[in-house]
Amino acid sequence: MAKRRIVLLIVEGASDASLLVPAFSALIENRLFRGQEFHCDVLTAPNHREEFHRRNGFYPADNPAKTVRELVEYYLKDHDRTWSQLGHIIQICDLDGAFAPDDCVREEPSIGETHYSTTDIVTANRAALIADRTTKRNGTDTLLKIDGFRKKNGRTTLMVPYRLFYVSRNLEHAFRGRIDNLDARHKQSGAVKLADRFTRDPDLFSTTLQSLRRIHGNPATWEESWQYAMQDCHSLERGSNLAFVEPYLAGELQNS
């Protein structure tokens, strides 16, 4: 296991990596957590191909698993790593209310940025948002069925375990209870401050993750957490299933 201790966190932005990589590194000391950022929502990327290409340097595939794999390849190349050094790939997505009924989406042409509450979503272009929600739901279903990425390694095939986790609307909503639209600078500064608290007190990070699990349906398993998130308007509510990262890694370690 010494050669495969790297846990690659696939996240949506710099603030996610700034918080979660050091926090998980302090909590789970027998793994090397590293972060790789999508500068776009991979689950809606097929609807925003040019923007995704501009931000990430390659075009997304219709199948999000292929897009995730491509990003892993970019990480390995940029950091002079190989697939054989990866222990796990963990992706963290924002729910963005994607599983709430479409009736919850209201159009207000004069609005600037999309606004979310626990009961509805208000946007300037309802048709575009409905299209993104459909693509995101389908992409989530695809990724939840994947247990790992396989790579030829000589005469054998290497399998790197993979699992998808979520935060509610975004990282700020889950960890800080923020419902407003923050700019990148405020997201980053808030993430760095939280990371400092969690690295100095890993038990606080663990307690926070358990609290976010309990307020989002109190699921007993990772599978149950996704079942809850997909029901009613729960994908608009604050919460996360990141509490299941630690037992997931522990279970994989025992089974390896």
N, C-alpha and C positions, 0 to 999 in steps of 0.2 A: 504493500500500500504506500510505501514511502515515495514512489515515483508517481503516484496518482492521487495526490492530496489536494490538488487544485479544485476548488468549487467556483465555477464561472457563473456570476450573477448577470443575467441579461436583463437590463432595465431600460426605461424609456427616456431617461435624461440624466444630466450631470448631478442634480441634487439627490436623485435616488441612489446613485453610486456613492456619493459623498456621505450619506447617512448609513446605508445598509452594509457596505463593505467593512468599514471599521467596527460597526456595532456587532455584526455576526462574527468578525474575527476575534473580538474580545469575549464573546459568549461561547464560541466553539473553538477551542484552542488547538485541536488536533487536525485542523484543516487550514488550507491557504485560500482565503477568499479573494477573488479578483472580480473586477467589474468591467462590463462592456455595454456601451450605451447605444440604443437606437435613438436617433434624433427624429423620431416620429413614432406613431402608434403602429407597431408591426401588424396588428390585427385589422386595421383599416387601411393599411398601406396600398393594397390593390386599387383602391379608389383614389389614391393620391400619388400616382407613380412618379410624376415629374418632381414633386416636392420631396418625396422620399429619396430619389436619385440625387437631387441637389444636396441634401443633408447628409447622406450616407455613402455616396459614391458608387452605388449599384442599384439596379432596378429590382423591386420586390417581385416575388413569384406569386401566382394566384394561391398556391399552397403555402401557408405561413411557416410550415415546418422547413421548407426549402429556404425561405428567407432567413430563418433563425440559423440554419446550418451555414449559410453564406456568411453571416455575421461572425459565427464561431471561427470560420476559416480566416476572416480578416483579423480577429483577435490573435490567433495563433501565429499568423504571418508577422503582424506588427510587434509581437512580443517574443519572437523566436522560440515559440513553443510547438509541441506536437500533440496530436490527439492522444497519444499514449501517456501524456502527463496529466490529462484531465480526469478527475475523479467523478465529477457531477456537473451537469448544466442545469441551473435553476433560472427560470424566467419569471419575472414579476410584471404583471399587467395591471392597468387601471380598469375597474369595472365600468365607470362612466355611465352607470344606469342602463347599460346595454340590454339587460334582460327584463327591464320594466316594460309593461304593455305599451305599444305604440300610441295608445290613447293618451299617455302621459306627456307626449311631446306636443307643445303648443308653438305656434309661429307668431312672432312679433317682429315685423320687418324693420322697425326702427331700432331694435336692440343691437348693441355692439357684439360683445362676446356672449357665448351661450351661458345661460344661468341654470344652475341645478338646485333643487330642493329635495326633501325626502319624499315628495309626492309628484313632482313634475319637472319637466325640462322645457325651458323657453329659449327658442333659437330664431335667428333671422331667416333661416332656410330649412323648413321642416323636411322637405323631400330629400335634401342632401343628407341631413342627419339620420333620417330613417334608413337611407341606403347604407350609411356607415354602420348603423346599429345592426343591420342584417348581416353585413360582411363580418362584423366583429363577433356576432353570435356563432356564425358558421366557422370562423377561424378558431374560436375557443373550443368548439366541439372537436375540431381536428386535432388541436394540440393536446387536449385532455386524453386522447387515445394513444398518445406516443409515450412509450416507456424509456426510450433512449435513442441515441444516434449511433449508427454503425459505420465503421470505417475499416477498410481492408488494411491489414498490417502483416505484410508478407503472405504467408499461407493461411494465416488465421484472420478472423474478423473481430475487431475490437468493438465493444459496446460501451458507450458512455451514458449512464443513466440520466434521464431528463424528467423534470416535472414543472408544471405551471402553477404559480401561486398568484394571489391577487391582493391589492389594496382597493379600498372603495372607490371614491371618485378619483383620487390621486393621493400621493404620499402625504401632502399637507392636510388633506381632509382626514385621512386615517390617523396620523400621528399627532396632529396639532388641532384638529377640529375646525380647521379653516374652511369656510364655504365661499370665500371670495376668490377672484382670479388674481393670483400673485404673478408678478413678473419674474424673470429668471434670476435676477439679483437677489430678490427677497426669498425666493425658494432656496437658493444656494446658501445664503447666510443662515436661514432657519435650520437647514439640514446639517450644516457644520456645527451649530450650537448643540443640536440634539445629539449628534454623533459624539461630541465631547462628553456630554453627560452619560451616554450609554457606555462609552469605552471606559470611563472612570468607574462606572457602576453597572457591570453586566447584568446583575440581578434585576436592576430597574428595567433594562431592555426586555428581559424575559417576562417580567411582570406586565409590562406594557403590551407585549404580544399576546399574553393570555387574556388581558382585559379586552383587547380588540377582537379576540376570538369569541369571548363570552357575549359581548354586545351585538355580535353578528350571528345570532342563532345558537350560540353555545354548542357547536357541533363537536362530536366525539372523534371524528376522523376527517382526514383531508377530503375524502369522497363526499361526506355529509356536508362539508363546508361549501362545496360547489353546488350541491343540490339546493341548499338554502339560498345561495346567492342568485340562483336562477329563478326563484319563485317570487311572484308578486312584484313589489317595488323594492325588494331588499338590496338590489344592486345600486340603489340610490342612497342607501343608508351607510353611516360610518362603520368601519370595521375592516378586518383583514384575516386571512388564514395563514399568515407567516409563522404563527405559533407551531405549525406542523413541519417547518423546515428542519428543526433540530431532531425530532424523532425520525423523520425521513432519512436524514443522513446517518443517524445511529443505526437504523435498521439495515440500510444498505451496507454499512461497514460490517455488521455482523454476518450478513449474507455473502460477503465477498470472499 
